[in-house]
Amino acid sequence: MARKLRFLKDQMTKAGFSPSSRCSFDTRVTLDELEVKLGELEEELIEVNANSDKLQRSHNELLEYKLVLQKAGEFFHSAQSIAAAQNHEFEANVMGEVSIDSPLLLEQEMSVDPSKQVKLGFVSGLVAREKSMAFERILFRATRGNVFLKQVAVEDPVIDPLSGDKIEKNVFVIFYSGERARMKVTKICDAFGANRYPFTDDIAKQYQTISEVSGKLSELKTTIDVGQLQRSNLLRTISFEFEQWNLLVKKEKSIYHILNMLSFDVTKKCLVGEGWCPISATDQIKNTLQQASLDSNSLVGAIFQVLQTEESPPTHFRTNKFTSAFQEIVDAYGVAKYQEANPGVFTIVTFPFLFAVMFGDWGHGLCLFLATLYFILREKKLSHQKLGDIMEMAFGGRYVIMMMALFSIYTGLIYNEFFSVPFELFGRSAYDCRDSSCRDASTVGLIKVRGTYPFGVDPKWHGTRSELPFLNSLKMKMSILLGIAQMNLGIVLSYFNAKFFGNDINIWYQFVPQIIFLNSLFGYLSLLIIVKWCSGSQADLYHVMIYMFLSPTADLGDNQLFFGQKYLQILLLLFALVAVPWMLFPKPLLLKKQHQERHRGQAYRPLYSTEDSFELEIQSDLHGHEEFEFSEVFVHQFIHTIEFVLGAVSNTASYLRLWALSLAHSELSSVFYDKVLLLAWGFNNVIILIIGIIVFICATVGVLLLMETLSAFLHALRLHWVEFQSKFYEGDGYKFYPFSFASLSEDEE
C-alpha cells in the first residue's frame, strides 16, 4: 500500500498537484477498503498512462512523418525542376552547336534506352543533428561512396517518439542502388536511432498523404487532450484524500514495525516486549494498556512489569518550540548521557549573550529582531510551506535568533552603538571641552562637567585618541571576565556530574585541583581587572601577570593595586604548582587500590547451591574481570592533566574573540557609515545620495546582518562546544525515541 501511495504521489508531482493539507479526515475508512481502492486507482492510472503514452507516441511519429513529407517533398520538387531545366538545355544544344563546355558523356547518357537505365531506391527519415556528421561518414565508408545523402535541418526541436525528449533533428533522404546497399543503409539507420518513414516521389500522392496525416494529427490531439483531462481530474480527486490515506498507512506500518520487535513467550500465546519509558509516564501507560484490553475485549489483560537492567537508559529532555532549537545546538555536539548535566539549559542564556557581546549594536539587533518577528508571527503558515534550505534553517532557529537579537539590543545599548553612531539616549555626556578649540577632541581637552552617564558607555568614549581606546580596552577585559566565569561554571557542572555518577575520585582529584589551578592564575587576573576598574589605578596588568612567574618575589612598584599583593601572588603561584601533580598522581593510584580491593579474595570462594552459583556468575560477568593496566590509566591521566593545563591558557585566550569580533563589527559598521553614507551626503546631490543610501543598505544587510551574524554565531558555537562543554560534558549518550503517531508526519518512512 505504501508503494502504491508513492506511485500516486509521483503521478501527482509530475502533473503539478500537491496533496491537500486542508482535507477533513474520515475516520470511517478502514484499511481493507483502502487497500482495494488503492489497487483500483493504481490500475486505472496505469491504463490511462499506457493509453496516453501510446497516443503521444503515435502523435510524435505523425509529426515526424509530416516533417519528412514536407522537407523531402521540397527536395524532390527542386530536383525535378533542375532535371527539367537540364533536359531543355540538352535539347537546345542538340538542335544547335554543341558547346565545348558540355559534358562529353551527356549525349551518350541521354541517348541510352530508358529500359536499360539503373533504377535508384531511396530511404527517408530523421536523425539527431548531433549524430548527422558521423551518420554521413559511416554511410560513405560502408557503401564506399555508392550512396547519395541529402540532409535538411528542422528549425524547431522535435519530440522523439521513443525517448519523449526534445531533440534537434535533420530530415535525410538516402539514394542507393541494389538490395545489398539497401540492407546496409537500413542497418546504419537503426544503429544511429534514425526514424525511417515511407515516402513516394509522386507529387499528387505526397499532397494526399500530407492531408491524411494532418487529419490524423488533429484527431489524436483531441483524444490526447480528453485523456489528459480525465487523468487530471482523477489526480485532483486523489490529492484531496492522499494525506488521510498516507497517514493511515503510516500508522499501520509503524504498528507492525513495533510488533516485529516483540518476541513470543515460552507458550507462544502472547507477545513480550522490552523498552524504555519515562518514570513519570508509568501510570499513564498502565491505564492505557488496561483501557486497550477493555476496548479489544481481550480475555487476558496486558501485564506491565518494571525490569532492572545494567544498560544505560536513553536520554530524554522535554522541549517545546522555544527550547528545541537550543537543545539541537547541544545535541549536534553529542547527546547527554543519562543523568548527565544538560548544557542546553545554560545555552538558552549564555549562547545568545556571547553572540550579542560580539554583535553588540542595537540598530543591527533591532533589524534582526524585526526579521525574526515576521517568522514568529507567521509560523503556522510558514511551517507548512517549503522555504528552501537556508530559509528553512533560519525558520527552525527563529527563537534562537530572536534571543540573539534581544541580547544584541541590550549589549548595543551598553556599548552605545546604533549603526556605529553613539547617541545620548539616557542623558548628556559627563564630559565636555575646556574651550572651543577642542571640538573634535576626546581624551585630550575634555573635563568631567556633570554626573556619570547613567547607563552604558558614555558617548564621548567612542573614538578616543589614546593609544588603546578605552571602549576597546573595556571590551577586551570584559571578554576575559566572561570567559573565566563560564569556564568556572563548566568545572562546577563537572562536580555535579561526578556526584550523580557516584565518582568521588573525580570530585576530589579532578574538580578541586582544576578550580584551584584556574582561579589561581586567571581568576586572579579577573580580580585585578575589577580592582583596577574600581580604584582607577594605572597599573600595567600585563607586567603584573608576566613577572608573577618570572620574578614572583620582586617589588611591584607602581603596579601594586592593594596591600599584600606580592605575598598573595606567591601563594597563588604555589597553589597552581601544587594543583598540577594533584590532578596527575593520586587518581591512578586510588583506582589501582580500588581495583585490588574489589578483586581481593576472589581466587577462593565458598561453595553455593546451583542457583546461587549461577547468580554469582551473572554478577561477576556484569562487573567484569578485565585486567587493570596502571600504565594506561596513568598515561590517560597525564594526557588529561596536560590538556587541562594548556587548555586553561588557550581557552582563556580564545575568549578574546569576543573582543576581536566586537571590534571588527564596530569598525566595519563605522566604515560603511563614514565612507558611504556621510560621503554621499557631502556631495549635496540627490542622485548620489540615493545611490549612497542603497549601497549602505546593501552593505549593512549583506555584510553586517548576514555574514557578521553567521560569523558571530559560529564563534559563539565554538565557545560553547570547546571552551565550555569540554569541562564537564562527555555527550556519549543516545536519544530516547518514543513510539508516537505525532512524529510520523515528520518522517518520510
SVG drawing of the C-alpha trace seen along z (x, -y; Angstrom):
<svg xmlns="http://www.w3.org/2000/svg" viewBox="-17 -78 80 105">
<polyline fill="none" stroke="black" stroke-width="0.4" points="0.0,0.0 2.9,-2.3 4.3,-1.5 1.0,-2.4 0.8,-5.6 4.3,-6.5 3.3,-5.8 0.2,-8.1 2.4,-10.8 4.9,-10.6 2.0,-10.9 0.6,-13.9 4.0,-15.6 4.5,-15.1 1.1,-16.5 1.7,-19.5 -0.6,-18.6 0.3,-18.6 -1.5,-16.7 -4.1,-19.0 -3.5,-19.5 -6.9,-21.0 -9.0,-17.9 -11.3,-16.6 -10.2,-13.2 -12.8,-10.5 -12.3,-8.0 -14.7,-5.6 -12.2,-4.5 -10.8,-1.1 -7.5,0.4 -9.1,3.2 -11.3,0.7 -8.3,-1.5 -6.3,1.4 -9.0,2.2 -9.4,-1.4 -5.6,-2.0 -5.4,1.1 -8.2,-0.2 -6.7,-3.7 -3.3,-2.2 -4.7,0.0 -6.8,-2.9 -3.8,-5.3 -1.5,-2.7 -4.1,-2.1 -4.6,-5.8 -0.8,-6.4 -0.3,-3.5 -3.0,-4.8 -1.7,-8.3 1.9,-7.2 0.7,-5.2 -1.3,-8.1 1.5,-10.5 4.0,-8.3 1.7,-8.0 1.2,-11.7 5.0,-12.3 5.5,-9.8 2.9,-11.5 4.6,-14.9 7.9,-13.5 6.3,-11.9 4.7,-15.2 8.1,-16.9 9.6,-14.2 6.8,-14.6 7.3,-18.4 11.2,-18.6 11.7,-15.6 8.9,-16.8 10.7,-20.1 13.9,-18.3 12.2,-16.1 10.3,-19.1 13.6,-21.0 15.4,-18.1 12.7,-17.6 12.8,-21.3 16.6,-21.1 16.3,-17.9 13.6,-19.5 15.9,-22.6 18.8,-20.4 16.7,-18.4 15.6,-21.6 19.2,-22.8 20.3,-19.5 17.6,-19.6 18.7,-23.1 22.3,-22.0 21.3,-19.1 19.5,-21.4 22.3,-23.9 26.0,-23.8 27.4,-21.7 29.4,-23.9 32.9,-22.9 31.9,-23.2 29.2,-20.5 29.9,-17.1 31.5,-14.6 29.1,-11.8 26.0,-13.9 24.8,-12.9 25.6,-9.3 23.8,-9.2 20.7,-10.9 20.6,-8.5 20.6,-5.3 17.5,-3.3 15.2,-4.1 14.6,-0.4 18.3,0.2 18.8,-2.7 19.5,-1.8 16.6,-2.4 17.7,-4.1 15.9,-3.4 15.8,-5.8 15.2,-5.9 13.9,-8.9 13.6,-9.8 15.0,-11.9 18.3,-11.6 19.6,-13.6 21.6,-16.6 24.5,-15.9 24.9,-12.4 24.4,-13.7 28.2,-14.1 29.0,-10.6 25.9,-9.2 27.1,-10.6 30.7,-9.4 29.6,-5.8 27.3,-5.7 30.1,-6.8 32.6,-4.2 30.1,-1.3 29.0,-1.8 32.3,-3.0 30.6,-6.2 27.9,-4.5 25.1,-6.4 23.8,-9.9 22.7,-11.6 20.7,-14.8 20.0,-16.4 17.8,-19.3 17.8,-20.8 14.5,-21.1 14.1,-24.6 12.5,-23.6 13.4,-20.7 11.3,-17.6 9.9,-15.3 11.4,-11.9 8.7,-9.1 10.9,-6.6 12.5,-8.7 10.0,-11.5 12.8,-14.1 13.1,-17.2 15.9,-16.7 17.2,-18.8 17.0,-16.6 17.7,-16.6 15.5,-15.2 17.5,-13.0 17.0,-11.2 19.5,-8.4 19.6,-7.2 21.2,-3.8 21.4,-1.2 20.8,2.5 19.4,4.7 22.7,5.1 23.2,1.3 19.6,1.0 20.3,3.5 23.5,1.6 21.6,-1.7 18.8,-0.2 21.2,1.2 23.1,-2.0 19.9,-4.0 18.8,-1.6 22.3,-1.8 22.1,-5.7 18.5,-5.7 17.2,-7.3 13.5,-7.0 12.6,-5.9 9.3,-6.8 7.8,-5.7 7.9,-8.3 6.7,-8.4 8.1,-10.6 4.7,-11.1 3.7,-14.7 0.0,-14.1 0.3,-11.2 2.6,-13.4 -0.1,-16.1 -2.7,-13.4 -0.5,-11.8 0.1,-15.2 -3.6,-15.9 -4.3,-12.4 -1.5,-12.9 -2.8,-16.3 -6.3,-14.9 -5.0,-12.1 -2.9,-14.6 -6.0,-16.7 -7.9,-13.6 -5.0,-12.4 -4.7,-15.8 -8.3,-15.9 -8.1,-12.3 -4.9,-13.2 -6.5,-16.3 -9.6,-14.4 -7.3,-11.7 -5.2,-14.3 -8.3,-16.0 -9.6,-12.7 -6.2,-12.0 -6.0,-15.5 -9.5,-15.1 -8.5,-11.7 -5.3,-13.0 -7.1,-16.1 -9.6,-13.8 -6.7,-11.7 -4.9,-14.8 -7.8,-15.7 -7.6,-12.4 -4.0,-11.5 -2.8,-12.8 -5.5,-10.9 -4.6,-7.7 -0.9,-8.2 -1.2,-8.8 -3.4,-5.8 -0.9,-3.6 2.0,-5.1 0.3,-4.4 -0.5,-0.8 3.0,-0.3 4.6,-1.8 2.4,0.5 3.6,3.6 7.2,2.3 6.9,2.2 5.1,5.5 8.0,7.1 10.3,6.1 8.3,8.1 9.0,11.8 6.8,14.8 6.9,16.2 7.6,19.8 4.0,20.9 3.9,18.9 0.5,17.5 1.4,13.9 3.9,11.3 6.7,9.9 8.3,6.6 11.0,4.6 11.6,0.9 12.2,-2.4 9.7,-4.8 9.9,-7.9 9.2,-7.1 6.6,-9.9 4.6,-8.1 4.4,-4.7 0.9,-5.2 -0.3,-6.6 1.0,-3.5 -0.7,-1.1 -4.0,-2.9 -3.7,-3.0 -3.0,0.8 -6.0,1.6 -8.2,-0.6 -6.9,1.1 -7.7,4.5 -11.2,3.4 -11.7,1.9 -10.5,5.0 -12.5,7.4 -9.3,9.3 -9.6,12.2 -6.1,11.7 -5.1,8.2 -1.7,6.7 1.0,7.0 3.3,4.1 6.4,5.0 9.4,2.8 12.7,4.5 16.1,4.0 18.9,3.7 22.6,2.8 22.2,1.0 22.4,-2.8 19.0,-4.3 18.4,-6.7 18.3,-10.4 15.1,-12.4 14.7,-16.1 11.2,-17.7 11.4,-20.6 9.0,-23.0 9.2,-25.1 11.3,-27.7 13.8,-25.4 14.1,-22.7 16.5,-24.8 18.8,-25.3 18.8,-21.6 19.6,-20.9 22.7,-23.1 23.9,-20.9 22.8,-17.6 24.8,-18.5 27.9,-18.1 26.7,-15.0 23.7,-13.6 24.0,-13.7 24.3,-10.5 21.5,-9.5 21.5,-11.9 24.4,-14.0 24.1,-17.8 22.4,-19.2 24.2,-22.2 21.1,-23.2 19.6,-24.8 22.5,-27.2 22.8,-27.6 19.4,-29.4 21.0,-32.4 24.8,-32.1 24.7,-31.4 22.7,-34.5 24.6,-36.6 28.0,-35.7 26.7,-36.2 25.5,-39.7 28.9,-40.6 30.4,-40.1 27.4,-41.6 26.6,-44.4 24.8,-47.2 21.2,-47.9 20.4,-49.2 21.5,-45.9 19.9,-43.9 16.6,-45.7 16.8,-44.8 17.5,-41.2 14.6,-41.2 12.1,-42.6 13.1,-39.9 12.7,-37.2 9.4,-38.6 8.0,-38.0 8.8,-34.3 7.3,-34.0 4.0,-35.8 3.5,-33.7 5.0,-30.5 1.7,-28.5 1.5,-29.4 5.3,-29.1 5.6,-25.7 3.5,-24.1 5.5,-25.6 8.7,-24.7 11.1,-27.5 14.4,-26.2 17.4,-25.0 18.7,-28.4 15.3,-29.8 14.2,-26.5 17.2,-26.7 16.5,-30.3 12.9,-29.5 13.8,-26.5 16.0,-28.6 13.7,-31.6 13.6,-31.7 17.4,-31.4 17.8,-34.3 15.1,-36.3 17.1,-35.8 20.3,-36.8 18.6,-39.9 17.2,-40.9 20.6,-40.4 22.2,-42.4 19.9,-45.3 20.9,-45.1 24.6,-45.0 24.3,-47.6 22.7,-50.0 25.6,-49.3 28.1,-49.9 26.0,-52.9 26.2,-52.0 23.4,-52.4 24.9,-51.5 28.2,-52.5 26.9,-56.0 26.7,-56.9 23.6,-58.7 22.9,-60.5 19.8,-58.4 19.9,-58.4 21.2,-61.9 24.0,-64.2 27.6,-63.1 29.5,-63.6 32.5,-65.2 32.8,-68.5 35.5,-70.6 37.6,-73.1 37.3,-75.6 36.0,-75.8 39.4,-74.7 38.9,-71.0 35.7,-70.4 36.8,-67.1 38.9,-66.1 38.1,-63.1 40.6,-62.3 42.8,-65.4 41.0,-68.6 37.9,-67.0 36.9,-67.5 34.1,-66.0 31.5,-68.6 28.5,-66.6 27.4,-63.3 28.4,-59.9 26.4,-58.8 23.5,-56.7 23.5,-53.6 26.1,-52.1 29.2,-53.7 29.5,-57.5 29.1,-58.8 32.5,-60.7 34.3,-57.4 33.8,-56.4 36.8,-57.2 39.3,-58.1 42.7,-59.2 44.7,-57.3 47.0,-54.5 44.4,-51.9 40.9,-53.3 39.0,-52.9 36.0,-51.2 38.1,-48.5 40.1,-48.1 36.7,-47.7 35.6,-45.0 38.9,-43.1 38.9,-42.9 35.2,-42.1 35.7,-39.2 38.3,-37.7 35.9,-38.1 33.1,-36.4 35.4,-33.5 36.6,-32.8 33.1,-32.9 31.8,-30.4 34.8,-28.1 34.2,-28.1 30.6,-27.2 31.7,-24.3 34.0,-23.0 31.2,-23.3 28.9,-21.3 31.6,-18.6 31.3,-18.3 27.5,-17.7 28.1,-15.1 30.6,-13.3 28.2,-13.5 25.3,-12.0 27.5,-9.1 28.9,-8.5 32.5,-9.2 34.2,-10.6 37.6,-10.3 36.7,-12.9 35.3,-15.2 38.4,-15.4 41.2,-14.7 39.8,-16.5 37.2,-19.1 39.1,-20.7 42.6,-21.0 41.0,-22.3 39.2,-25.0 42.4,-25.9 44.6,-26.0 42.2,-28.0 41.5,-30.6 45.0,-30.9 46.1,-32.3 43.2,-33.6 40.7,-34.1 43.4,-36.3 43.7,-38.2 39.9,-38.8 40.3,-40.1 43.0,-42.5 40.8,-43.8 37.9,-44.5 40.2,-46.2 41.7,-48.3 38.3,-49.5 37.1,-50.3 40.3,-52.1 41.1,-53.9 44.7,-52.7 47.1,-53.0 48.8,-49.7 50.0,-47.6 48.3,-44.2 50.5,-42.6 53.6,-43.4 52.0,-42.1 51.0,-38.7 54.3,-38.2 56.5,-38.9 54.3,-36.9 56.0,-33.9 59.4,-35.4 60.1,-37.2 57.5,-36.4 59.5,-38.0 60.3,-41.3 58.8,-44.6 55.7,-45.6 56.2,-49.3 53.6,-51.4 51.8,-48.2 50.7,-47.4 46.9,-47.6 46.4,-46.6 48.3,-45.8 49.9,-42.3 49.6,-41.8 53.1,-40.3 52.6,-37.7 49.1,-36.8 50.7,-36.2 53.4,-33.9 50.7,-31.9 48.5,-31.6 51.5,-30.5 52.3,-27.8 48.6,-26.7 48.8,-26.5 52.1,-24.4 50.6,-22.0 47.3,-21.6 49.2,-20.0 50.6,-16.9 47.4,-16.8 45.5,-16.2 48.2,-13.8 49.2,-11.3 46.5,-10.5 43.7,-9.4 45.6,-6.5 46.9,-5.2 43.5,-5.3 41.9,-3.5 44.6,-0.8 43.9,-0.4 40.1,-0.2 40.7,2.5 42.8,4.6 40.3,4.4 37.4,5.2 39.1,8.5 40.7,9.5 39.7,12.9 38.1,14.0 40.7,16.8 38.9,19.0 35.2,18.7 32.8,20.7 30.5,23.3 27.0,22.4 24.0,24.2 23.5,24.4 21.1,21.5 23.3,19.3 26.4,20.1 24.5,19.2 23.5,15.8 27.1,15.3 28.4,16.0 25.9,13.5 27.0,10.8 30.7,11.5 30.1,11.2 28.3,7.9 31.2,6.4 33.8,7.9 37.3,9.3 39.3,7.1 42.9,6.6 43.9,3.2 46.6,1.6 48.2,-1.0 50.4,-2.4 47.4,-3.0 45.4,-4.8 48.5,-6.9 49.1,-7.9 45.4,-8.8 45.5,-10.9 48.8,-12.5 47.2,-13.5 44.1,-14.8 46.2,-16.9 48.3,-18.4 45.2,-19.1 43.6,-21.0 46.7,-23.0 47.3,-24.1 43.6,-24.4 43.2,-26.8 45.6,-29.1 44.4,-28.6 40.7,-28.7 41.2,-32.0 42.9,-33.5 40.1,-32.0 37.5,-34.2 39.3,-37.2 37.4,-36.5 34.5,-38.2 36.5,-41.4 38.0,-40.9 34.7,-40.3 33.0,-43.1 35.8,-45.4 35.6,-44.1 31.8,-44.6 32.1,-48.1 34.8,-49.1 33.0,-47.7 29.8,-49.5 31.8,-52.7 33.4,-52.4 30.1,-51.9 28.6,-54.9 31.5,-57.3 32.8,-56.2 29.4,-55.5 26.5,-57.4 28.3,-60.5 30.4,-60.7 27.3,-60.6 25.7,-63.2 28.6,-65.5 28.1,-65.8 24.8,-67.7 23.4,-65.7 20.2,-63.8 21.2,-61.0 24.5,-60.4 22.7,-60.4 20.1,-57.8 23.0,-55.7 24.8,-56.0 21.8,-55.0 21.2,-52.0 24.9,-50.9 24.8,-51.5 21.6,-49.4 23.0,-46.6 26.3,-46.6 24.6,-46.6 22.3,-43.7 24.8,-41.6 27.9,-42.1 26.7,-43.1 23.3,-41.4 24.2,-38.2 27.9,-37.5 28.7,-39.0 25.7,-37.2 26.9,-33.9 30.5,-34.6 29.4,-35.6 27.1,-32.6 29.9,-30.2 32.3,-31.7 29.6,-31.5 29.1,-27.9 32.8,-27.1 33.0,-28.8 30.2,-26.6 31.3,-23.3 35.0,-23.6 35.7,-26.1 32.5,-25.5 31.2,-22.0 34.6,-20.3 35.0,-21.0 32.1,-18.7 30.2,-17.3 31.0,-13.9 27.9,-13.7 28.3,-9.9 24.6,-9.0 21.8,-8.2 18.4,-9.8 15.1,-8.4 12.8,-7.9 9.3,-7.1 6.7,-5.4 4.4,-8.2 2.0,-8.9 2.8,-12.6 6.3,-12.0 5.0,-10.1 4.2,-13.3 7.8,-14.4 9.4,-11.2 9.2,-10.0 9.4,-6.4"/>
</svg>
